């Protein structure tokens, strides 16, 4: 399979921490499908594209390998891991459980309900899979961050980076879009009513529904 298109990315601003910025750029390329499942990923290509030295690129690739996004082969560099129903079946319930834990542990006043509402409305209007994936990711980031638990936020973000390969693919399914929009509305209704237990249950159910969509799509 061909390597990623060797195009030059926009320069990384000097104000951004280089290691985190390089990691975020490469993770975003995987999530957007620019580095497709199964495709090779080379340090040399990414170094040229990002305009940085090999060291932060290597560190980012090793981090993504540890998170399960990439796989390595002796003398062959890295490749984006292919989609695997067993992997999805293992990871989606973990993500649902962690996000539900965050919702249950949050202060009810800690949720930015107006921002979540705007995101849900933008999701309902968007028909672009990549745009929807970005909006949905931000929606769930806000839910988790309300718990003010940095380790929990870090874990859920790492899982979503891995699962982005599946989410972006399944986001193209029209039925999944309608179901996802309803989950967002229901979660918001629970938060407005102060029922965090109900909101947590809905988060778990939302990811279970996403898993069903992914497994059906893979089959």
C-alpha positions as CSV (number, residue, x, y, z in Angstrom):
1,X,0.0,0.0,0.0
2,X,1.3,3.5,-0.8
3,X,2.7,5.8,1.8
4,X,0.9,8.9,2.8
5,X,0.9,11.7,0.3
6,X,4.1,13.7,0.8
7,X,2.6,17.2,1.2
8,X,3.9,19.9,3.4
9,X,1.8,20.8,6.5
10,X,1.4,24.3,7.8
11,X,4.3,25.2,10.0
12,X,3.9,24.5,13.7
13,X,3.7,27.8,15.6
14,X,6.7,28.4,17.8
15,X,4.3,29.0,20.8
16,X,3.2,25.4,20.7
17,X,5.2,22.7,22.7
18,X,6.9,20.9,19.8
19,X,6.5,17.3,21.1
20,X,2.8,17.7,21.8
21,X,2.2,19.6,18.5
22,X,3.9,16.9,16.4
23,X,1.9,14.2,18.2
24,X,-1.3,16.1,17.6
25,X,-0.6,16.6,13.9
26,X,0.2,12.9,13.3
27,X,-2.8,11.7,15.3
28,X,-5.0,14.1,13.4
29,X,-3.7,12.7,10.1
30,X,-4.7,9.2,11.2
31,X,-8.1,10.4,12.4
32,X,-8.9,12.3,9.2
33,X,-7.9,9.2,7.1
34,X,-4.9,10.9,5.5
35,X,-3.0,8.0,7.0
36,X,-5.4,5.2,6.3
37,X,-5.7,1.9,8.2
38,X,-2.9,-0.4,6.9
39,X,-0.9,2.4,5.3
40,X,2.9,2.7,6.1
41,X,4.1,5.6,8.2
42,X,7.7,6.7,7.8
43,X,9.7,9.1,9.9
44,X,11.4,10.6,6.9
45,X,8.1,11.5,5.2
46,X,6.6,13.0,8.3
47,X,9.7,15.0,9.0
48,X,9.5,16.6,5.6
49,X,5.8,17.2,5.9
50,X,5.9,18.8,9.3
51,X,9.2,20.6,8.8
52,X,10.7,19.3,12.1
53,X,13.6,17.0,13.1
54,X,13.2,13.3,13.4
55,X,13.3,13.2,17.2
56,X,9.8,14.6,18.0
57,X,8.4,12.5,15.0
58,X,10.0,9.3,16.4
59,X,8.6,10.1,19.9
60,X,5.1,10.7,18.5
61,X,5.2,7.5,16.5
62,X,6.3,5.5,19.6
63,X,3.5,7.1,21.6
64,X,0.9,6.3,19.0
65,X,2.2,2.7,18.9
66,X,1.8,2.5,22.7
67,X,-1.8,3.8,22.3
68,X,-2.6,1.1,19.8
69,X,-2.9,3.4,16.8
70,X,0.2,2.2,15.0
71,X,2.1,-1.0,14.7
72,X,5.8,-1.5,14.0
73,X,7.7,-4.2,12.1
74,X,11.4,-4.9,12.2
75,X,13.2,-2.8,9.6
76,X,9.9,-1.7,8.1
77,X,9.0,1.3,10.2
78,X,5.4,1.8,11.3
79,X,2.0,1.3,9.8
80,X,-1.5,2.4,10.8
81,X,-3.2,-0.6,12.4
82,X,-6.0,-2.1,10.3
83,X,-9.5,-2.0,11.5
84,X,-10.4,-5.1,13.6
85,X,-13.8,-5.9,15.1
86,X,-12.3,-7.6,18.1
87,X,-10.3,-4.5,18.9
88,X,-13.3,-2.3,18.6
89,X,-15.4,-4.7,20.8
90,X,-12.6,-4.5,23.5
91,X,-12.1,-0.7,23.4
92,X,-15.6,0.8,23.0
93,X,-16.9,-0.5,26.4
94,X,-13.8,0.8,28.1
95,X,-14.3,4.2,26.7
96,X,-18.0,4.2,27.6
97,X,-17.2,3.2,31.2
98,X,-14.5,5.8,31.6
99,X,-16.6,8.6,30.2
100,X,-19.5,7.5,32.4
101,X,-17.2,7.6,35.4
102,X,-16.2,11.2,34.5
103,X,-19.8,12.3,34.3
104,X,-20.8,10.7,37.6
105,X,-17.8,12.3,39.3
106,X,-18.4,15.8,38.0
107,X,-19.9,18.7,39.8
108,X,-23.3,19.4,38.2
109,X,-22.3,23.0,37.9
110,X,-19.1,22.1,36.1
111,X,-20.8,21.2,32.8
112,X,-20.7,24.0,30.1
113,X,-24.3,23.3,29.0
114,X,-24.5,26.3,26.6
115,X,-21.3,25.1,24.8
116,X,-22.5,21.5,24.7
117,X,-25.9,22.7,23.3
118,X,-24.2,24.6,20.5
119,X,-22.1,21.6,19.7
120,X,-25.1,19.3,19.5
121,X,-26.9,21.8,17.3
122,X,-23.9,22.1,15.0
123,X,-23.7,18.3,14.8
124,X,-27.4,18.0,13.9
125,X,-26.8,20.5,11.0
126,X,-23.6,19.0,9.7
127,X,-23.5,16.3,7.0
128,X,-19.7,16.2,6.8
129,X,-18.2,13.1,8.4
130,X,-14.9,14.7,9.4
131,X,-16.7,17.8,10.7
132,X,-19.1,15.6,12.7
133,X,-16.2,13.6,14.1
134,X,-14.5,16.8,15.3
135,X,-17.6,18.2,16.8
136,X,-18.4,14.9,18.6
137,X,-14.9,14.7,19.9
138,X,-15.2,18.2,21.4
139,X,-18.6,17.4,22.9
140,X,-17.2,14.4,24.7
141,X,-14.0,16.2,25.7
142,X,-16.2,18.8,27.5
143,X,-18.2,16.1,29.2
144,X,-15.1,14.4,30.6
145,X,-13.3,17.6,31.5
146,X,-16.2,18.6,33.7
147,X,-14.9,16.0,36.2
148,X,-11.6,18.0,36.6
149,X,-9.7,14.7,36.6
150,X,-6.6,15.2,34.3
151,X,-5.6,11.5,34.3
152,X,-9.1,10.5,33.3
153,X,-9.2,13.1,30.5
154,X,-5.8,11.8,29.3
155,X,-7.0,8.2,29.2
156,X,-10.2,9.0,27.3
157,X,-8.4,11.1,24.8
158,X,-5.9,8.4,24.1
159,X,-8.7,5.9,23.6
160,X,-10.6,8.2,21.2
161,X,-7.4,8.8,19.2
162,X,-7.2,5.0,18.7
163,X,-10.9,4.7,18.0
164,X,-10.9,7.6,15.6
165,X,-10.0,5.2,12.8
166,X,-13.4,3.5,13.4
167,X,-15.4,6.6,14.3
168,X,-14.6,8.5,11.1
169,X,-15.5,5.5,9.0
170,X,-18.8,4.8,10.8
171,X,-19.7,8.6,10.8
172,X,-20.5,8.2,7.1
173,X,-23.5,6.0,8.0
174,X,-26.7,8.2,7.9
175,X,-28.6,6.1,10.4
176,X,-25.7,6.4,12.9
177,X,-25.8,10.1,12.5
178,X,-29.5,10.3,13.5
179,X,-29.0,8.0,16.4
180,X,-25.9,10.0,17.6
181,X,-27.8,13.3,17.4
182,X,-30.6,11.8,19.6
183,X,-28.0,10.6,22.2
184,X,-26.6,14.1,22.4
185,X,-30.1,15.7,23.0
186,X,-30.9,13.1,25.6
187,X,-27.6,13.6,27.4
188,X,-28.2,17.4,27.5
189,X,-31.7,16.9,28.8
190,X,-30.3,14.8,31.7
191,X,-27.6,17.4,32.5
192,X,-30.1,20.2,32.5
193,X,-32.2,18.2,34.9
194,X,-29.2,17.6,37.2
195,X,-29.5,13.8,36.7
196,X,-25.9,12.8,36.3
197,X,-26.7,9.1,36.8
198,X,-29.0,9.2,33.8
199,X,-26.4,11.2,31.8
200,X,-23.8,8.7,32.6
201,X,-26.0,5.8,31.5
202,X,-26.7,7.6,28.2
203,X,-23.0,8.1,27.6
204,X,-22.4,4.3,28.1
205,X,-25.3,3.5,25.8
206,X,-24.1,6.0,23.2
207,X,-20.8,4.3,22.9
208,X,-22.5,0.9,22.8
209,X,-24.6,2.1,19.9
210,X,-21.4,3.3,18.1
211,X,-19.9,-0.1,18.6
212,X,-22.9,-1.8,17.0
213,X,-22.6,0.5,14.0
214,X,-18.9,-0.1,13.6
215,X,-19.3,-3.9,13.8
216,X,-22.1,-3.8,11.3
217,X,-20.1,-1.6,9.0
218,X,-17.0,-3.9,9.3
219,X,-19.1,-6.9,8.4
